[in-house]
Amino acid sequence: MLNKNYGCALIDGGGRGTGIKTLSEHETITSIAQAHNKSAYQVILRWHLQCGTIAIPGSSNAAHIAEDYDIFDFELTPDEMQRINALECNHRFASY
């Protein structure tokens, strides 16, 4: 979500807390993850990457950190991106 008018990008930081856990359990996210043989968290991070958002995942769990970096061997299709963009969970995941 690059703001081309100002030459800046949104930053999203955080771990696998309550808000992101809710999103990670959404059927759209889980079905896309299954199609790519990835976790829901990897799909969410890949979505951020393809949107141009700077995602800064946080974890003290070594397995989670390794998983977070394993998002460069797949791409979400335009249809998958649209499906994620269209999600309405009636929940605010960020404060911006």
Secondary structure, 3 states (H helix, E strand, C coil): CCECCCCECCEEEECCCHHHHHHHCCHHHHHHHHHHCCCHHHHHHHHHHHHCCEEEECCCCHHHHHHHHCCCCCCCCHHHHHHHHCCCCCCCCCCC
